């Protein structure tokens, strides 16, 4: 079973043998803030990742891709040995200098650890279009390395935060083995993943090959983080990495994938619940669809609708807005309004006409912290579930003042 950890107690988080985490205050953007995280990996760790499809992808994304390709193409058994993550500056839209800066951070850490630069994966998150303060990051590396311990998950989750209000950690054990899976994530705005997600780091001590890890991770991402949206905007820095130290020996691949899914789903919901300015988690389930693509497309149209999001925020059971969102998916000519069923929670609101008592109960339900919208298309038998949050004045305020 997954253990959900909002603002976790460090003593509750399982150590993952072969993985150590250290945090430092480097002053990347603000003094006195934990903004530099170094993660150290034992030799032999398998690694896989997915990245943003944004054409303005950040320099560290490009360097990460390049380093992973070099490691996988190596004939000498080279493995990823370290990750370095800074907050406060995304190093995106910074051109050739940005690439040089990302490589410089990897090279500096590699020199300290006496490994090859391609064995280091750099990550940056924060303000776009500003040059990375490499000197401050390099100066902070020794302190982060000295701080590295197996159980510093809570500190690492805090260290990668930007406008997050809570740190995000999830963990579980792999059924039928002694293997563990632990993950951390950050992200509350500029979230509409497209073949990647926010910054998510998931670790296991199960033994698994990189190809098997990549295959199962892509399936997991497609049903979890690629099903979350806060504001329809795909970040320049989205990266999801999974690493397996192999210290616990081999685990059943299906059981390992289930554990990865549980951790990713927990983190997905934590991200949606902590969306910038958010007060409510929205879950949209679309079922009886022609295929998964249709179900997911319609679900995303609902969860991304500003009118639906503001109705949820105001506890207004305005199912006409849900019907609108379904109907604007006009590419699906097999969706017939006479066959669609809409529910808020378990209460059917369309086509059934509800009475005053039902409406009062529905209004009470809509005032809760979790609101579920269920739509049956009745075009087939497939389903998809997505997650998002309400739209508040707080979101506007945060993003109006983000760089100032």
SETI-529908 format. One record per residue (C-alpha): residue in three letters; residue number from 1; x, y, z. Coordinates in pm, 1 decimal. Layout:
<pts>
{ALA, NUM, {X, Y, Z}}
...
</pts>
This chain:
<pts>
{UNK, 1, {0.0, 0.0, 0.0}}
{UNK, 2, {123.8, 348.8, -81.0}}
{UNK, 3, {204.8, 577.3, 209.7}}
{UNK, 4, {104.1, 933.2, 122.9}}
{UNK, 5, {327.3, 1186.8, 292.5}}
{UNK, 6, {226.6, 1550.9, 285.6}}
{UNK, 7, {495.3, 1750.2, 472.8}}
{UNK, 8, {639.1, 1413.6, 581.0}}
{UNK, 9, {807.0, 1317.1, 902.2}}
{UNK, 10, {1160.7, 1213.6, 801.7}}
{UNK, 11, {1141.9, 910.3, 1029.3}}
{UNK, 12, {853.0, 771.0, 826.5}}
{UNK, 13, {1030.1, 758.9, 491.7}}
{UNK, 14, {1197.8, 435.2, 388.5}}
{UNK, 15, {1562.3, 447.6, 293.5}}
{UNK, 16, {1645.4, 317.5, -53.4}}
{UNK, 17, {1982.7, 142.8, -29.6}}
{UNK, 18, {2224.9, 280.9, -286.0}}
{UNK, 19, {2070.6, 631.1, -283.9}}
{UNK, 20, {2184.3, 925.9, -67.4}}
{UNK, 21, {2042.7, 1278.3, -69.9}}
{UNK, 22, {2201.0, 1604.8, 41.8}}
{UNK, 23, {2065.6, 1960.0, 51.5}}
{UNK, 24, {2231.1, 2300.8, 80.4}}
{UNK, 25, {2153.1, 2671.9, 70.3}}
{UNK, 26, {2334.0, 2806.9, -234.7}}
{UNK, 27, {2156.4, 3141.0, -269.9}}
{UNK, 28, {2051.7, 3068.2, -628.6}}
{UNK, 29, {1775.7, 3327.4, -609.9}}
{UNK, 30, {1712.0, 3395.9, -241.0}}
{UNK, 31, {1938.6, 3383.2, 61.6}}
{UNK, 32, {1852.0, 3134.7, 335.1}}
{UNK, 33, {1654.3, 2898.0, 115.0}}
{UNK, 34, {1723.0, 2528.6, 59.8}}
{UNK, 35, {1773.6, 2546.6, -315.3}}
{UNK, 36, {2042.2, 2291.9, -406.4}}
{UNK, 37, {1996.8, 1915.9, -390.6}}
{UNK, 38, {2257.7, 1653.4, -474.0}}
{UNK, 39, {2158.8, 1287.0, -503.8}}
{UNK, 40, {2437.3, 1030.6, -499.5}}
{UNK, 41, {2394.9, 681.4, -649.2}}
{UNK, 42, {2599.5, 368.5, -601.9}}
{UNK, 43, {2769.1, 221.0, -905.9}}
{UNK, 44, {2544.0, 1.6, -1121.9}}
{UNK, 45, {2213.3, 190.0, -1098.1}}
{UNK, 46, {1974.2, 157.4, -1391.9}}
{UNK, 47, {1809.8, 480.6, -1502.2}}
{UNK, 48, {1533.6, 587.7, -1738.1}}
{UNK, 49, {1355.8, 915.3, -1798.9}}
{UNK, 50, {1100.7, 1113.1, -1995.8}}
{UNK, 51, {1121.1, 1482.0, -2074.3}}
{UNK, 52, {913.6, 1779.8, -2179.2}}
{UNK, 53, {814.5, 1820.8, -2542.4}}
{UNK, 54, {817.9, 2200.9, -2509.3}}
{UNK, 55, {1027.8, 2346.3, -2795.2}}
{UNK, 56, {1179.1, 2595.8, -2549.7}}
{UNK, 57, {1299.8, 2312.5, -2326.9}}
{UNK, 58, {1549.2, 2417.2, -2063.0}}
{UNK, 59, {1922.1, 2363.6, -2108.6}}
{UNK, 60, {1940.6, 2099.9, -1831.2}}
{UNK, 61, {1673.6, 1896.9, -2012.4}}
{UNK, 62, {1891.8, 1892.6, -2322.3}}
{UNK, 63, {2201.8, 1799.2, -2121.6}}
{UNK, 64, {2013.2, 1526.1, -1931.5}}
{UNK, 65, {1897.4, 1370.1, -2257.4}}
{UNK, 66, {2248.9, 1385.4, -2397.1}}
{UNK, 67, {2408.0, 1234.2, -2086.1}}
{UNK, 68, {2153.7, 951.6, -2070.4}}
{UNK, 69, {2221.7, 867.9, -2434.2}}
{UNK, 70, {2596.7, 866.2, -2369.6}}
{UNK, 71, {2558.3, 641.1, -2066.5}}
{UNK, 72, {2332.5, 395.5, -2248.4}}
{UNK, 73, {2567.3, 388.3, -2549.5}}
{UNK, 74, {2874.7, 328.7, -2333.3}}
{UNK, 75, {3055.7, 0.4, -2386.7}}
{UNK, 76, {3233.4, 21.0, -2051.8}}
{UNK, 77, {2933.8, -17.7, -1823.3}}
{UNK, 78, {2916.6, 351.2, -1730.1}}
{UNK, 79, {2622.6, 434.6, -1503.9}}
{UNK, 80, {2459.8, 754.6, -1376.8}}
{UNK, 81, {2613.7, 831.2, -1037.6}}
{UNK, 82, {2468.7, 1168.9, -936.4}}
{UNK, 83, {2182.6, 1413.6, -985.0}}
{UNK, 84, {2203.1, 1786.1, -911.3}}
{UNK, 85, {1889.1, 1998.9, -883.3}}
{UNK, 86, {1867.0, 2372.1, -828.1}}
{UNK, 87, {1555.8, 2580.0, -771.2}}
{UNK, 88, {1501.0, 2950.3, -831.4}}
{UNK, 89, {1631.2, 2948.6, -1188.3}}
{UNK, 90, {1509.4, 2722.5, -1470.9}}
{UNK, 91, {1800.2, 2793.5, -1708.1}}
{UNK, 92, {1545.9, 2795.7, -1992.5}}
{UNK, 93, {1556.1, 3017.7, -2299.3}}
{UNK, 94, {1921.2, 3095.2, -2225.2}}
{UNK, 95, {2074.5, 2972.9, -2552.6}}
{UNK, 96, {2432.2, 2855.7, -2587.2}}
{UNK, 97, {2531.3, 3008.5, -2252.9}}
{UNK, 98, {2258.2, 2811.6, -2079.8}}
{UNK, 99, {2385.5, 2486.7, -2226.7}}
{UNK, 100, {2740.7, 2573.8, -2124.7}}
{UNK, 101, {2621.1, 2657.0, -1772.3}}
{UNK, 102, {2430.1, 2328.4, -1737.9}}
{UNK, 103, {2734.0, 2134.8, -1856.2}}
{UNK, 104, {2956.1, 2335.1, -1619.9}}
{UNK, 105, {2751.3, 2233.7, -1315.5}}
{UNK, 106, {2767.0, 1867.5, -1418.9}}
{UNK, 107, {3141.7, 1892.8, -1479.1}}
{UNK, 108, {3202.5, 2062.5, -1144.4}}
{UNK, 109, {3013.2, 1795.1, -951.7}}
{UNK, 110, {3182.6, 1519.6, -1150.9}}
{UNK, 111, {3523.1, 1664.7, -1063.4}}
{UNK, 112, {3441.3, 1664.7, -691.8}}
{UNK, 113, {3307.4, 1307.2, -704.1}}
{UNK, 114, {3583.8, 1187.6, -939.5}}
{UNK, 115, {3341.8, 1054.3, -1199.8}}
{UNK, 116, {3270.4, 1140.4, -1563.8}}
{UNK, 117, {3050.3, 1444.4, -1646.8}}
{UNK, 118, {2802.4, 1224.4, -1836.6}}
{UNK, 119, {2744.0, 1035.7, -1512.0}}
{UNK, 120, {2580.9, 1350.0, -1369.5}}
{UNK, 121, {2224.2, 1456.1, -1458.0}}
{UNK, 122, {2151.6, 1828.8, -1399.4}}
{UNK, 123, {1804.0, 1971.7, -1328.5}}
{UNK, 124, {1690.3, 2332.1, -1286.9}}
{UNK, 125, {1351.8, 2480.6, -1201.6}}
{UNK, 126, {1231.0, 2834.2, -1138.7}}
{UNK, 127, {1228.1, 3157.9, -1336.9}}
{UNK, 128, {1267.3, 3126.9, -1714.9}}
{UNK, 129, {1503.6, 3338.2, -1932.5}}
{UNK, 130, {1761.4, 3419.3, -1665.2}}
{UNK, 131, {2123.2, 3300.1, -1666.4}}
{UNK, 132, {2218.7, 3036.0, -1413.5}}
{UNK, 133, {2444.9, 3153.8, -1125.3}}
{UNK, 134, {2693.3, 2871.1, -1175.2}}
{UNK, 135, {2944.4, 3006.1, -925.0}}
{UNK, 136, {2690.6, 2996.0, -640.6}}
{UNK, 137, {2578.0, 2645.6, -734.1}}
{UNK, 138, {2934.2, 2515.5, -749.4}}
{UNK, 139, {3014.8, 2682.0, -416.7}}
{UNK, 140, {2718.3, 2503.4, -258.4}}
{UNK, 141, {2810.8, 2155.3, -382.4}}
{UNK, 142, {3048.5, 2053.6, -99.3}}
{UNK, 143, {2785.8, 2130.9, 165.6}}
{UNK, 144, {2519.2, 1932.8, -22.0}}
{UNK, 145, {2753.4, 1635.5, -61.4}}
{UNK, 146, {2849.1, 1645.8, 305.4}}
{UNK, 147, {2478.3, 1644.9, 396.4}}
{UNK, 148, {2398.9, 1333.7, 189.7}}
{UNK, 149, {2216.0, 1057.9, 377.8}}
{UNK, 150, {1981.9, 773.2, 280.5}}
{UNK, 151, {1683.5, 911.2, 474.6}}
{UNK, 152, {1692.6, 1275.2, 363.2}}
{UNK, 153, {1381.3, 1236.7, 147.1}}
{UNK, 154, {1180.1, 1503.1, 325.8}}
{UNK, 155, {1469.2, 1751.0, 299.7}}
{UNK, 156, {1511.0, 1672.7, -70.3}}
{UNK, 157, {1138.7, 1717.0, -135.2}}
{UNK, 158, {1160.0, 2057.0, 32.8}}
{UNK, 159, {1479.8, 2144.1, -150.1}}
{UNK, 160, {1323.8, 2109.9, -496.3}}
{UNK, 161, {1016.1, 2322.7, -418.3}}
{UNK, 162, {942.0, 2650.7, -596.8}}
{UNK, 163, {592.8, 2792.0, -534.0}}
{UNK, 164, {481.8, 2461.0, -379.5}}
{UNK, 165, {316.9, 2508.6, -40.4}}
{UNK, 166, {396.2, 2154.0, 79.8}}
{UNK, 167, {665.2, 1901.8, -3.7}}
{UNK, 168, {557.8, 1592.3, -194.4}}
{UNK, 169, {679.0, 1242.6, -109.6}}
{UNK, 170, {528.3, 898.0, -158.4}}
{UNK, 171, {654.0, 548.3, -89.6}}
{UNK, 172, {556.2, 183.1, -97.1}}
{UNK, 173, {702.8, -164.3, -89.3}}
{UNK, 174, {705.0, -396.8, -389.6}}
{UNK, 175, {470.9, -689.4, -330.6}}
{UNK, 176, {641.6, -1026.0, -289.3}}
{UNK, 177, {988.5, -880.1, -232.8}}
{UNK, 178, {1184.1, -662.5, 3.2}}
{UNK, 179, {1225.2, -391.3, -259.4}}
{UNK, 180, {1110.0, -34.9, -200.3}}
{UNK, 181, {995.3, 256.0, -414.8}}
{UNK, 182, {1022.2, 616.7, -295.2}}
{UNK, 183, {945.9, 927.1, -497.8}}
{UNK, 184, {957.1, 1304.5, -462.0}}
{UNK, 185, {804.5, 1566.6, -688.7}}
{UNK, 186, {769.4, 1941.8, -724.7}}
{UNK, 187, {532.4, 2149.2, -929.7}}
{UNK, 188, {214.9, 2349.3, -877.5}}
{UNK, 189, {200.4, 2578.5, -1181.4}}
{UNK, 190, {280.0, 2565.3, -1553.9}}
{UNK, 191, {149.0, 2209.2, -1543.8}}
{UNK, 192, {7.5, 2024.4, -1842.7}}
{UNK, 193, {256.6, 1740.1, -1893.1}}
{UNK, 194, {316.9, 1612.9, -2243.5}}
{UNK, 195, {520.1, 1289.5, -2240.7}}
{UNK, 196, {689.1, 1402.9, -1919.7}}
{UNK, 197, {609.0, 1574.8, -1596.6}}
{UNK, 198, {713.5, 1858.3, -1366.6}}
{UNK, 199, {1025.5, 1743.4, -1183.8}}
{UNK, 200, {969.2, 1395.6, -1047.6}}
{UNK, 201, {1239.0, 1167.5, -908.9}}
{UNK, 202, {1150.0, 807.2, -826.6}}
{UNK, 203, {1393.4, 554.2, -682.2}}
{UNK, 204, {1382.0, 182.5, -612.8}}
{UNK, 205, {1631.8, -70.8, -485.9}}
{UNK, 206, {1484.7, -343.1, -709.8}}
{UNK, 207, {1713.2, -493.5, -972.7}}
{UNK, 208, {1578.7, -425.5, -1321.7}}
{UNK, 209, {1730.9, -354.2, -1661.5}}
{UNK, 210, {1715.6, -4.6, -1806.7}}
{UNK, 211, {1500.9, -117.5, -2106.8}}
{UNK, 212, {1244.7, -285.9, -1879.1}}
{UNK, 213, {1249.0, 14.6, -1647.8}}
{UNK, 214, {1190.2, 253.4, -1939.2}}
{UNK, 215, {900.2, 48.4, -2076.5}}
{UNK, 216, {713.0, 24.9, -1748.4}}
{UNK, 217, {790.1, 386.4, -1653.8}}
{UNK, 218, {640.6, 519.7, -1975.8}}
{UNK, 219, {323.4, 319.9, -1910.0}}
{UNK, 220, {307.4, 451.7, -1554.2}}
{UNK, 221, {362.7, 814.7, -1659.3}}
{UNK, 222, {92.6, 794.9, -1926.7}}
{UNK, 223, {-172.4, 704.3, -1666.3}}
{UNK, 224, {-55.1, 929.9, -1385.0}}
{UNK, 225, {144.4, 1248.2, -1442.6}}
{UNK, 226, {31.3, 1280.3, -1803.5}}
{UNK, 227, {-320.9, 1289.3, -1661.2}}
{UNK, 228, {-268.7, 1593.9, -1438.2}}
{UNK, 229, {-326.1, 1957.0, -1531.4}}
{UNK, 230, {-328.1, 2276.5, -1329.8}}
{UNK, 231, {-333.8, 2544.3, -1599.6}}
{UNK, 232, {-287.9, 2377.2, -1944.1}}
{UNK, 233, {71.6, 2506.2, -1976.0}}
{UNK, 234, {352.9, 2259.2, -2053.8}}
{UNK, 235, {667.7, 2353.8, -1865.7}}
{UNK, 236, {1005.3, 2407.9, -2028.1}}
{UNK, 237, {1168.2, 2197.5, -1755.8}}
{UNK, 238, {943.7, 1890.8, -1718.5}}
{UNK, 239, {1152.9, 1587.2, -1632.9}}
{UNK, 240, {1068.5, 1251.4, -1477.6}}
{UNK, 241, {1348.8, 1016.2, -1382.7}}
{UNK, 242, {1335.8, 667.2, -1233.8}}
{UNK, 243, {1647.8, 498.6, -1095.8}}
{UNK, 244, {1696.5, 144.6, -970.6}}
{UNK, 245, {1997.2, 68.5, -749.4}}
{UNK, 246, {1946.7, -310.3, -765.0}}
{UNK, 247, {2046.7, -353.8, -398.8}}
{UNK, 248, {1733.5, -558.0, -312.1}}
{UNK, 249, {1774.7, -804.6, -599.4}}
{UNK, 250, {1523.0, -890.1, -866.9}}
{UNK, 251, {1152.6, -826.4, -817.5}}
{UNK, 252, {854.2, -940.0, -1019.3}}
{UNK, 253, {823.5, -684.5, -1300.0}}
{UNK, 254, {444.1, -659.8, -1273.3}}
{UNK, 255, {466.7, -602.2, -898.0}}
{UNK, 256, {738.0, -340.7, -949.2}}
{UNK, 257, {528.1, -159.4, -1209.0}}
{UNK, 258, {231.2, -161.0, -970.6}}
{UNK, 259, {448.6, -7.3, -699.3}}
{UNK, 260, {582.0, 258.1, -937.6}}
{UNK, 261, {222.2, 334.1, -1037.8}}
{UNK, 262, {108.4, 368.8, -675.7}}
{UNK, 263, {389.2, 612.2, -594.1}}
{UNK, 264, {337.9, 811.7, -916.0}}
{UNK, 265, {-39.4, 829.6, -860.4}}
{UNK, 266, {7.3, 953.8, -505.5}}
{UNK, 267, {248.2, 1223.6, -624.2}}
{UNK, 268, {12.6, 1315.1, -910.1}}
{UNK, 269, {-273.2, 1380.3, -670.1}}
{UNK, 270, {-47.6, 1572.3, -434.1}}
{UNK, 271, {60.6, 1797.2, -721.4}}
{UNK, 272, {-297.4, 1858.9, -833.1}}
{UNK, 273, {-414.6, 1932.2, -478.7}}
{UNK, 274, {-130.4, 2183.9, -432.1}}
{UNK, 275, {-191.2, 2364.1, -762.6}}
{UNK, 276, {-108.3, 2733.9, -738.1}}
{UNK, 277, {-381.9, 2901.9, -536.3}}
{UNK, 278, {-583.2, 2578.7, -532.0}}
{UNK, 279, {-837.9, 2500.0, -263.4}}
{UNK, 280, {-992.8, 2186.0, -413.5}}
{UNK, 281, {-882.1, 1871.3, -591.9}}
{UNK, 282, {-1084.4, 1789.0, -903.6}}
{UNK, 283, {-1100.1, 1431.4, -1030.0}}
{UNK, 284, {-1267.0, 1370.8, -1364.9}}
{UNK, 285, {-1354.0, 1018.5, -1473.5}}
{UNK, 286, {-1481.3, 958.6, -1826.4}}
{UNK, 287, {-1592.4, 604.2, -1898.9}}
{UNK, 288, {-1789.7, 400.9, -2152.1}}
{UNK, 289, {-1578.2, 573.9, -2415.2}}
{UNK, 290, {-1484.1, 447.1, -2762.4}}
{UNK, 291, {-1115.4, 421.2, -2668.1}}
{UNK, 292, {-870.0, 552.6, -2408.3}}
{UNK, 293, {-773.0, 851.1, -2623.4}}
{UNK, 294, {-1133.3, 967.9, -2647.5}}
{UNK, 295, {-1188.5, 923.1, -2274.7}}
{UNK, 296, {-872.8, 1112.6, -2181.8}}
{UNK, 297, {-932.7, 1394.2, -2432.8}}
{UNK, 298, {-1283.2, 1457.6, -2299.7}}
{UNK, 299, {-1166.7, 1432.7, -1937.7}}
{UNK, 300, {-888.3, 1684.8, -2000.5}}
{UNK, 301, {-1135.6, 1919.9, -2172.0}}
{UNK, 302, {-1344.5, 1915.0, -1854.7}}
{UNK, 303, {-1065.7, 1951.6, -1598.2}}
{UNK, 304, {-898.1, 2227.9, -1803.0}}
{UNK, 305, {-1211.8, 2437.3, -1854.1}}
{UNK, 306, {-1181.3, 2769.0, -1665.4}}
{UNK, 307, {-1559.7, 2772.4, -1633.8}}
{UNK, 308, {-1567.2, 2426.1, -1476.9}}
{UNK, 309, {-1274.2, 2511.4, -1249.1}}
{UNK, 310, {-1435.0, 2833.6, -1124.9}}
{UNK, 311, {-1769.5, 2659.0, -1073.3}}
{UNK, 312, {-1596.8, 2400.2, -855.3}}
{UNK, 313, {-1420.8, 2678.5, -665.1}}
{UNK, 314, {-1755.6, 2844.9, -596.0}}
{UNK, 315, {-1925.2, 2514.5, -506.5}}
{UNK, 316, {-2167.8, 2582.5, -790.5}}
{UNK, 317, {-2307.1, 2255.9, -936.0}}
{UNK, 318, {-2323.5, 2400.3, -1286.0}}
{UNK, 319, {-2335.3, 2084.7, -1496.7}}
{UNK, 320, {-2407.5, 2289.4, -1805.8}}
{UNK, 321, {-2038.8, 2383.5, -1807.4}}
{UNK, 322, {-1941.2, 2016.3, -1798.3}}
{UNK, 323, {-2175.2, 1947.5, -2089.0}}
{UNK, 324, {-2013.9, 2234.6, -2277.8}}
{UNK, 325, {-1666.6, 2091.1, -2221.3}}
{UNK, 326, {-1776.0, 1748.4, -2344.8}}
{UNK, 327, {-1948.8, 1897.5, -2645.9}}
{UNK, 328, {-1653.6, 2109.1, -2758.6}}
{UNK, 329, {-1464.7, 1786.0, -2834.2}}
{UNK, 330, {-1637.0, 1809.1, -3170.3}}
{UNK, 331, {-1388.9, 1580.5, -3344.9}}
{UNK, 332, {-1574.9, 1288.1, -3187.8}}
{UNK, 333, {-1890.3, 1264.8, -3395.9}}
{UNK, 334, {-2000.0, 951.1, -3210.9}}
{UNK, 335, {-2065.4, 1148.4, -2890.8}}
{UNK, 336, {-2441.7, 1200.5, -2876.5}}
{UNK, 337, {-2581.4, 1436.9, -2613.6}}
{UNK, 338, {-2886.4, 1212.0, -2585.0}}
{UNK, 339, {-2665.1, 926.0, -2462.0}}
{UNK, 340, {-2424.4, 1110.3, -2228.2}}
{UNK, 341, {-2467.8, 1086.0, -1850.0}}
{UNK, 342, {-2310.3, 1343.9, -1614.6}}
{UNK, 343, {-2264.1, 1299.8, -1239.6}}
{UNK, 344, {-2114.1, 1514.5, -964.9}}
{UNK, 345, {-1993.3, 1267.4, -707.3}}
{UNK, 346, {-2253.7, 991.0, -729.9}}
{UNK, 347, {-2540.4, 1228.5, -805.5}}
{UNK, 348, {-2667.4, 1214.7, -1163.5}}
{UNK, 349, {-2738.4, 1565.7, -1288.9}}
{UNK, 350, {-2787.9, 1498.7, -1660.5}}
{UNK, 351, {-3013.8, 1389.3, -1821.8}}
{UNK, 352, {-3199.8, 1333.0, -1492.8}}
{UNK, 353, {-3360.6, 1647.9, -1355.8}}
{UNK, 354, {-3281.0, 1675.3, -985.7}}
{UNK, 355, {-3509.2, 1814.3, -717.4}}
{UNK, 356, {-3452.2, 2074.9, -447.5}}
{UNK, 357, {-3337.3, 1820.2, -186.8}}
{UNK, 358, {-3085.3, 1666.9, -426.0}}
{UNK, 359, {-2962.2, 2011.2, -524.4}}
{UNK, 360, {-2905.0, 2104.6, -160.8}}
{UNK, 361, {-2707.5, 1783.9, -99.0}}
{UNK, 362, {-2509.2, 1845.7, -416.0}}
{UNK, 363, {-2419.6, 2198.9, -308.0}}
{UNK, 364, {-2293.1, 2059.9, 22.4}}
{UNK, 365, {-2084.1, 1802.5, -163.1}}
{UNK, 366, {-1935.8, 2071.5, -387.8}}
{UNK, 367, {-1809.9, 2260.6, -80.6}}
{UNK, 368, {-1577.1, 1973.4, 6.9}}
{UNK, 369, {-1203.0, 1956.9, -58.4}}
{UNK, 370, {-1243.6, 1684.8, -324.8}}
{UNK, 371, {-1488.0, 1707.1, -615.0}}
{UNK, 372, {-1537.9, 1418.2, -856.6}}
{UNK, 373, {-1700.7, 1464.6, -1196.3}}
{UNK, 374, {-1809.2, 1147.9, -1374.8}}
{UNK, 375, {-1915.2, 1140.2, -1739.3}}
{UNK, 376, {-2034.3, 830.5, -1922.2}}
{UNK, 377, {-2010.8, 883.7, -2299.7}}
{UNK, 378, {-2171.9, 552.6, -2393.4}}
{UNK, 379, {-1966.4, 522.0, -2711.0}}
{UNK, 380, {-1770.1, 215.3, -2597.9}}
{UNK, 381, {-1611.4, 51.2, -2294.2}}
{UNK, 382, {-1282.9, 238.3, -2226.0}}
{UNK, 383, {-1216.4, 487.6, -1944.9}}
{UNK, 384, {-967.1, 748.5, -1826.5}}
{UNK, 385, {-924.7, 950.1, -1506.8}}
{UNK, 386, {-748.6, 1286.0, -1482.4}}
{UNK, 387, {-678.0, 1526.5, -1197.9}}
{UNK, 388, {-666.4, 1902.1, -1160.1}}
{UNK, 389, {-771.7, 2179.4, -924.3}}
{UNK, 390, {-1003.8, 2475.4, -897.2}}
{UNK, 391, {-915.0, 2819.1, -1032.8}}
{UNK, 392, {-887.2, 3089.4, -768.6}}
{UNK, 393, {-785.2, 3451.3, -735.6}}
{UNK, 394, {-475.0, 3315.7, -564.8}}
{UNK, 395, {-353.5, 3161.9, -891.2}}
{UNK, 396, {-375.0, 3499.1, -1063.9}}
{UNK, 397, {-195.7, 3675.7, -779.7}}
{UNK, 398, {91.3, 3423.6, -764.2}}
{UNK, 399, {154.7, 3438.9, -1137.3}}
{UNK, 400, {106.2, 3813.6, -1168.9}}
{UNK, 401, {390.9, 3866.1, -921.6}}
{UNK, 402, {608.7, 3562.5, -1000.1}}
{UNK, 403, {933.4, 3731.9, -1106.0}}
{UNK, 404, {897.2, 4040.9, -888.1}}
</pts>
